[in-house]
Amino acid sequence: METVSEYFGSLVFDDRVMKATLSAKVYGSLKKTIDEGTALDIGVANAVAAAMKDWAISKGATHYTHWFQPLTGITAEKHDSFISPSPDGGVIMEFSGKELIKGEPDASSFPSGGLRATFEARGYTAWDPTSYAFIKGRTLCIPTAFCSYGGEALDKKTPLLRSMGALNKQALRILRLFGNNTAKCVRSSVGPEQEYFLVTQEMYDQRPDLRFTGRTLFGAKPPKGQEMDDHYFGVIKPRVAAFMEELNHELWKLGILAKTEHNEVAPAQHELAPIYTTTNIATDHNQLTMEIMQKIAAKHGLVCLLHEKPFAGVNGSGKHNNWSIATDAGQNLLSPGETPYENAQFLLFLCAVIKAVDDYQDLLRISVATAGNDHRLGANEAPPAVVSIFLGDELNAVLQAIENDTPYEGAKKTQMKLGVDVLPKFNRDTTDRNRTSPFAFTGNKFEFRMLGSSNSIACANIMLNSAVAESLKIYADRLEGAKDFETALHGMIQKTIRDHKHIIFNGNGYDDSWIREATEKRGLLNYRTTPDCMPHLLDKKNVDMLTGHGVFSEAELRSRCDIMLENYCKTVVIEASTMADMAKTQIAPAVEGYAADVAKSAAAKKALDASLACSYELGVVKKLSALTDRIAGKVEELEDALLFLQKCEDIFAQSAMIRDSVLVKMGELRVACDEAETITAKSWWPYPTYADLLFSVK
């Protein structure tokens, strides 16, 4: 039996394979392209394509695909075989550098937000050599960017790579000011923790809401949920353990650094966490992880639910984005150093993040905005919709000492000037973690905890990279022209602390008093829903920053605003239509049928003994009859709201109407149906209950 170290990355055309299959000259040229972004010579591309094809065929591959990430939120692929006809009537296996570098899928059926007309079908995929090709099934998958005929980005990879380039450019300027002339590049790194639920396939198939929307639209609270905290980190059930074992095996073959697995807080909820890696690769790996989770679950008779809130009343699922920045030599720029000068550099990068999060708190909220995540944020299980930063006691004390030019109590009694001989050493992380903070410093990285479990991590990291790049640019512009670097550095860090300390909060983010303090006293933003925040993507300051760093064009930003709002509207309309159908065709008839059955039972009793009051039966029938009428009325109100919505053509008005009307009607219909479930005999109820779903996997 192979060991993990023997098969890890066996399906990846990684550095080990490239060294073994490419000539030294070709390998060196390709590495220069990967590490430094130099142009790829067609001769090198042909050599790489030939080696990649031979390797893939040796692994059983018959096809190749340009694997890309359109604005649907999932991945896409079009498969082509390696075969080409030969003169003797047979076939030969071919794959050229041209085919490796560029593909041409139909772009008309992917979301473009008005960037492309439907009849303008041409789109291009372009090889991303910084992310290794891999084999999935019998297909060689080549990670690619996806753009329109006119060059506009139609995917999530392209702006992510642009944001990483912007961060690299500005971070290197700062490092040069601190005398680091050896660093060739600065990369952001991410480790995304992935939460998910597992339910049985049999019960999933009986729930139209799960099949059509990924979440339960109805469901009364079961007698037991997560109150006992007995599931969290509990013993993993055999069926789940078997799923996790096979999942790890498949992820490791693809070079995905799956590290930690455990039960999460809610029944049937679990988590997988990888070792962090370069953001671009981490994004590709997370998309693959979600896809493979669902495939492996099906093999075990399970369904993996990645919706942010599949069950009301228990915790939803998030995706914690552990983000840091480091040089190509491995120096973590968010880790305090051994010398005062290194600590001054650390404090500047720390302040750059603080400034970025405060200046662009709206963009961070926008980056995680979906219809599903709106159910989770602020629900006492996830961070609130208000963005704030947790730093911990020691870093807070350091920043306060700098702000006030007072001694730092954790070290010698020296005023906190940033000269190389006076800044004291301090520890990396001496405080508890804050799980209620949306953006928490955890020693040498920040944990951005607002992402939803089904989200691509690309969006959040695009905004985070770009915002930090903007802070660093402002710092570099000022420091490069300063006559006295250390004085200017001290003044700039001090100003950042004073201007942005209102974003720092170390307390309980779930407390209602914090939300009031944040919005009323500190002036922080509180965009509770997607329609609240999404229009602000087009605010001038956001457009100027993102276009200024070349991450998006203004047209690309407008398209994304439209696409995200359109996705929001379509998602809720599908949910509302599913609710109305389930309530009309199955729930109401079931409740009415049970009421008739109880009435029949009462009549039978009366026939036997006319003196019997049958008060229980009559009480049940009365309640059920009232609920049936109420359900019918709420269905009608919901359907009227959907009809009215169709008359509204403006996407901004549509999303607001959904927030203010459709979701309200959906909530009212759910209350009536969930109440009916609690007094309807289980044998009559048409769907598996929450108790069935949450506790069915053994």
N, C-alpha and C positions, 0 to 999 in steps of 0.2 A: 504493500500500500504506500502510495506517494505521501510524503510529508508536505506540510503547508509550504515550507520554503522551496520545495521542488516544483510545485505546480503554481505557486503565486505568480501572477502575470503571464501565465502560459498562453493566454489568448490575446496578448498585447504586443504590438510591434514597437517595443520599447527600446531604450538605449542599449540594453544588452543584445537584442536581436540586431539592431542597426550596426553595432560594432562588429558582429559576427558575419553579417551578410553584405556589408558595403565596403568598398575600397577605402583606404585611409583618406584619400583625397575627397571622395564623395562624402564620407562621414564628416570630415572636418568642415566642408562647405555647408552641409545641412545643419550641423551644430551651430555654426555662425549665424545662420538664418534664424534658428530657434532662440538662441541666447541674445543676439544683438539686433535681430529684425532686418538683416540684410536681404537684398533681393535674391530670389531663388533662380539659378540658371536652369534652362530647359534641359541641358545635358545631365545635370544633377537630378532633376525631376524624373527623367527617363530611367536613370539608374536606380533611383529609389523605388519607382513604380515597378520595375522588373523584379527587384528583390522582395518587395511587399507582396507582389502577386505569387511568386514562388513559395514564399513563406506561408501565405494564406491557403494556397492549394494543398500544401503539405499538411495543413491542419483540417482539411476536408472542405474548405470553402469553394463554392462554385460561382458565387456572385459577389459584386461589390456595390456599395451604396455611399452616396454623400449624405452623411447623417447630420441633420441640422435642427435648429430650435426656432421654428417660426413663432409668431405672436399668438399662437393658440394656447401656449402654456405647456405643451407637450412636445415631443420630438417628432421628426418626420424623416422618411426615407423612401427612395425609389430604387429598386434593385435592378441591376444589369448584370448579365452573366459575362464571364471572361471569354466566352467562345467567339471565335471568328471562323468563317468558312475557309477551308483549304481547297486547292485545285482538284484534289482526288476525291472530293465529295465528303471528306471528313471535316473535323474542326481542329483548330489550334487554340490554345489559351493565350490571350493577349491582354495587355493593360499598359497603356502609354503614360508618359509624364503629363501629356495634355489632359488625359482622362482623370489623372490624379489631381491635378491642379484645379480644374474647372468642370462643373456640371451645369446642366440647363434644365431644371425642373419647371413645370408649369407653375407660374406664380399667381395666376388669376383666382384660384380658389382659397388662397390663404389671406388672412386679415391684412389689410394695408392701410386702413383708415383714410382712404381717399388718395393715397400716394399713387395708386395704379387704378385705371379703369378696368372693368371686368374683361373687356375685349383685348386689353394689353396683357398678353399671357406670359411673355418671356420674363424669366428670372434666372439668376445665376447663383451657384454655390461655389465657394472658393475654399480650398484646403487650408485648414489651420494647422500648420506644422508644429505648433507649441503643444498640441494635445495629441497623444499617441493614437494611431489607428488600432482597432481591436476587432475580434471576430465574435459575432453573435449568431448562434445557430450555424448556418452554412454561408454566412455573408460577411465579407470584409467591410467594416464600417469605418468611414473616413470622416472625422469631425470637420465640419465646414461652417463657414459663414454663409449667409443667405441675403442677397440684395436684389433690387429690381433692375430692370434694363437701364434705368437712368442712374443707378448707383446708390439709391436710397436703401438704408438698412431695413430689411423686413424681418429681422430676427433679434434674438437677445444676445447672441455671442458677439456680434460686431460692436455694439456700443459698450459691451463689457470689456473687450480688448482695447477699445479707445480709452475707456476710463482708466484702465491699468497703465496705459501709455502716458496719460496725463499725470497720474500719481507718480510714476517713475521719473518723469521729467522734472517735476517740482521738488520731489524729495532729494534727487541728486544735487539740485542747486543748494539745498540746505546742507547736505553733507559736505559739499565742497567748502562751504563757509566755515565748517568745523574742522577743516584740514584733511578730510577724507578724500583723497584723490585716487584711491584704488578701486572703490566700488564701481562696478560697471552698470548695475541696475538695481532698482528697488522694486520688489514685488509684494503685492498684498496676498495674504494666505488666509484660508478659511477652513474651518471644520464644522460642517452643518450637522447638528443632532436631529435625527428624524424620528418623529413620533407617529404612531399608526394604531389602528384597531384591527383585530382579527375576529371575524364571525364565521359561522358555518355557511357553506355554499347553499345548503338546503333551505336555511331560513332566509338568506339573502334573496334567493329566487322568489320567495313568497312575498317580498316587500317591493311593490312598484316604486315607492319613493327612493329606496336605496338604489334600485337598478337605474332609475332615470336621473337622479339628482346626487347620489352619493351620500345623502343624509336622510334620517328619519324625519318625516314631516308631521307625524303623529306618534304618540307614545306616552302613556301615563307613567309616572315615576314608580319604579318597582319598590317592594318593601325594603330592599337593601341595595345601596349603591356603593359609594366610596367612603361612607361615613366612618368605617372602622379602620381605614388606612391599612388594611390587611393585604391589599394587592401590590402596593408599592414596594419594589425590591423583594417581593415574595418569591417563593419557590416557583420556578417556571414549569408549567404543565407539560406532560410528555408530548402532546400533539404540537404544542407551540415550540417546544425545544427541538423537535424534529424539523419543523419549518425553519427555525433559526439556524440549525446546523447546515441544512442544504443551502440556505440563503448565503451564509458565510462562504461556503465552498464555491458557489457561483460568482460571488463578488470578488473573492480572492483571485480566481482565475483571470478576472478582468483587471487585476491590479488595483482594485478599490480597497482602501485601507480600513475595512470594517474592524472596529476595535472593541466596542462596548455594547452589550445587550442586556436589557432588564425589563421587568414589568414596570409600567408607569402607574400613576395614581388611580385612574379609573379602571373598573373591571373590563377585561378584554383589551386593555391598552398597553402598548409596549414601545420601546425606544431602541434605536440603533444609532451609535455615534462612531464616526470615523476619526482617524488621525488627520490633522489638518494638512492641506497641501495648497499649492498655488491656486488662486481663485478661479482662474479659467478652467483648470483641470477639475477642481472641486465641484464646479458647476456641472460639468459634463458627467462626473461621477454620481452626483446626486440625482440627476435625471435618470441615469441608468439604474441607480439603486431603487428608485420608486417603481420603475418598469419591472425590474426583476422581482421585487417584493410581490407584486401582483401575480406574476407568472408562477412563482414558487408556491404561493398560497393556494392557487388553483390546483396544483399537483397534490396538495394535502387536503383537498376538499374544503378549503377555506377561502374567504375573500378578505383581501387587505383593503381597509377603508382609509383613504388619505384625506378625506374631507376634514376641514377645520373643526366642525361641530356636528359629528354624525348622530349624537344623542344629547337631548336636552337634559339638564339636571346633573350631568357628570362632566368632568373636565373634557375640553376639546384638545385637539392636537396642534402643537406648534412645531417650529423648526428653528432652533437656536443657532444663530450665525456667529460663530467665534472668529473674529476678524483681527488680523495683526498685519504688520508690515516689516519686512526684513530685507537686507542687502543680499546680493548673490553670494557673499561670503558667509551668510548665515547669521549676521548680527541683527537681532530683534530690536527694532527701533522703539518699541513700546516696553522695553525692559530696562529698569534702572541699571546703571553701570557700576564699575568698581572705582571710578575716579570722579571728582567733582565736575570735570569737563564733560565726561560721558553723561553725568546726571543733568547737566545743563542742556545737552542735546536731547535727552529723554524728555525733559520738561517742555521743551519747545514742541516736540512732536505730540506730546500729551495735550498741550494747549491748542495745537492745530486741530485735534479731534474735537475738543470741547467747543471751540469756535465753530467748527463745521456743523456739529450736531445742533447747536443753537441757531446758527444762521439759516440752516436748511432743515429744521425739524419738520417742516411741511413736506419736503421731498422724501424724507425717511418714512413718514406716515403714508405718503402716496405709494411708495415702493412696495408696501405690504397690503395695499387696499384691494380686497376682493369681496364679493358677496358672502363667501364662506367665512372669511376672517372677520368680517363685521360682527358675526355672532359670537366670536371668541374674545376679541379685545375688550378689556374692561369688565370681563365677566367673573372676576375673583378667581381666576385660574391662569390668567395670562396678564401681561402688563396692561396698564390702562392705555387708552388712545393718546394720552398726553405723553410726549417724549421728554424724558429726563435722563440724567447721567448719575450713576452711582460710582463713587471713587473710593470710599472707605475712609476710616478715621485718619490714618497716617498721611495719606496723600492730601486729604483735606487740610490737615495741620500744616503741611509743607506749603501748600498754595496760599493759605491764610497768612503765613509768615512772610512770604514773598510780597503779597498784596500790601501788607501793613509795614513792611521793613522792620519786622520785629524778630526776636530770636526764635528759632525753631526748637521747641522743648525736647525733641527726640535726640538732639545732638548737642554739641558744644554751644555755649551761649554767644553765638555770633549772628549779627544781623544778616538776613537772607539776601545778600547781594549775589549776583551770579558770576562773580569773578572766579577764576579757576582755583584759587586757593582758599575760598571760604565756604563754598557750597558743600554741606555735609553729605555723607553717605546715608541712604535710608533703604529700608528693606523693600522687597518686591511686593509682598502681599501679607499684611499682618491683621487683616480684618475678615469678618465673616462674609460669605456671599449674600447677595440680596436678590432673591428670586422674584421679587415684585418689580424690579427695575427694568424698564425697556432697554436700557443701554448701560451695562455694568462693566466696570474695569475689574478684571480677575487676575491681575498679577503681571501678565505680559501680553494681554490681548483684551479686546472688548467683546462682550457677549451681547449681540443685538437679538433680543428675545421676541420681537413682534411678528416675525414671519409666520405665515400659516403653513400647515404641514404639506399642502399640495402645491405651494408656490415654487416656482423656479427661484433659486437664490440669486440669479443674475440681476434681477431688478434692484434688490436691496444693495448689492455690492456695487452696481453702477453708480447709484446715488452716493453711497458712502465714499467710494474712491474719488469721485468727482468733487464732492464737498471738501474733503480733506486736501485734495490737490489745490483747490481755490485758497484755502487757508495758508498752505505752504507757499503758494505764489505771492500772496500779500506779504508774508514774512520775508521771503527771499528778495522781493522788490525793495523792501525797506532796508534790510540788513546789508545788501550788496552796495548800497550807496552810503552807508553809515561811516562816519569818521572814526568813531570809537565803538567797535563791535560789541564789546561786553556791556557797555552802558546802554546801547541800543537794544541789545538782547534782553537785558533786565527790564527795561522800560516796556518793551513789547509784551513780554510774558505778564508783567504786572498789569498792563492795560487789558490784556485778554481776560485775566482773572476777574478784574473789576467789571468788565463789560458783560461777561458771560456766566458769572457765578450763579445767576438765577436758574440756570439749567441743571445745576448740581443738587441732587436730593438723595440723602442716604437713608431715608425713613421708609415707611410702609406705603408702597404705591397703591395698594388696594383700599386704603382708608379714604372715605369720602371727603374728609377734611383736607386731604392732600389735593384732591381735584379742585376744591374751592380755592385753596391757597395758590395752586399752580396757575389757575386762570384769572382769579380776581386780584391777587397780590403780585404775582410774578409775571403775569402777562404771557404765559405760555399758551400754545395753541391746543385746542381740544376738538379735533375733527373725528367725531364718533363713527361716521359712516363714509363709504366710498363716494357718494354724491357730495358730501361735505368737503372732502379734500381734493378730489381729482381735478376740478377746474383750476386749482392753484398751481398745477403743473405749468400752466401758461402764464403765470405771473412774470412780470418783466425781469425781476431779479433772478428767477430760476432759469428763464430762457437765456438771459445774458451769460450766466455762469456756465450752463451746459453747452451752449454754442461756442462760448469763448474758449473752452478747452477742447472743442472739436468732438465732443462725445455724441451730440445729436445736432442735426440741423433743425431750424425752426419748423420746417415741414414735417420732419420725423417726430418732433414733440407733439405737434397738433394731431398727427395720425395716431399716436399712442394714447393721447387723451381720449380721442373718439373710440378707439378700439377697446380700451379698458372700461369705459362707460357702457359701450354696447355689450360687452361681455357680462357686465353687471346686470344690465336690463334683461338680456336673454336668459341668464341664469335664474333670475327671480321669476320671470314669466313661465319658464319651464316648471319651476317648483310650484307656482300658483296653479297652473293648469293641472299638474299631477295631483295636487291637493283636492281640487274641485272634482276631478274624476274619481279619486279614491273615495271621497266622502259620498258622492252621488251614487256610485255603482256598487259599492261594497259596504261601507260603514253604515250609512243610513238604512239600507235594506236589512243589514244584520241586526241593527238595533230595533227596527220595526218588527222584524221576524221574531226576535226574542220577546218583545212586548206582547205580540200576539200569542206566543207560546205560553207566557205567564198568564195572560187573560184566559186562555183555554183551560189552563190548570185551575184557575179560580172558578171558572164555570163548572168544571167537573166536580170540584169540592162542593159547590152550591147544590149541584144535582144530588149529591149524596146526603147533604145535610143543609137545609135551607137556613138554619140558624147561624151557620158559620159566617163570620164577618169578612174573612179573607183580606184583612187589612194589609198584611204584608204584600200580597200579590197586587192589590189595588194601588198601594203606594208605589211599588216598582213600576207598574204600568203607567201611572200618572207621570212619574219622573221621566221615563223613557219616551213617552209621547211628547212631553214638553221639549226634551232634548232633540227628538227627531224634527220637530218643527223649527227649533233653533238652528240645527245643522242645515236644514233646507234654506232657511233665511240667510244664513251666513255664506252658504255656497252662492246664492243668487247675488249677494252684495259683492262677493269676490269676483264673480264673472262679469258683473257690471263694471267694476273697476278695471278689469282687463280690457273690456270693450272700449272704455273711455280712453285707456292708455294708447290704443291703436290709432286714435285720432290725433295724437300728439307726435309731430314729426321731429321736433328738436330733441336731440339726445340728452342735453342737460336738463330740459324740462321733464323728459321721460324718467330719468333717474331720480329726480326730486319727487315726482309723483309716486314712483315705486316706494321710495323711502317713507313718504308721508301718508300714503293711502293703501297701496297693495299689501305691503308688509303688515300693516295694522289689521287689515281684513284677514290675512292669513293667520295672524296670531289669534284673532277672535274665533275663527273656525276651528283652530287647533284646540283651544280651551274647551269648546263644546264637545268635540269628538273625544278628547282625552277624558272628560268627565263621563261620557257615555261608556267608555271602556271600563271604568271602575265599577260600573253596576250592571254590565252585560256579562252573561255567563261565558266562560272561556270557550266552551264548545261552539258558541255562536260567533265569537269575535273572528273576523276574517284574516287577521295577520298575526304573525309571531309577535309577542309582547317584548317590552324591554327586558323583562326577567329572562325570557327565552334567549334573546339575542346576546345579552351581556354575560350570561353564565352557561352558554351552551358548549363552549370549547373545553374539552377535558384534557 
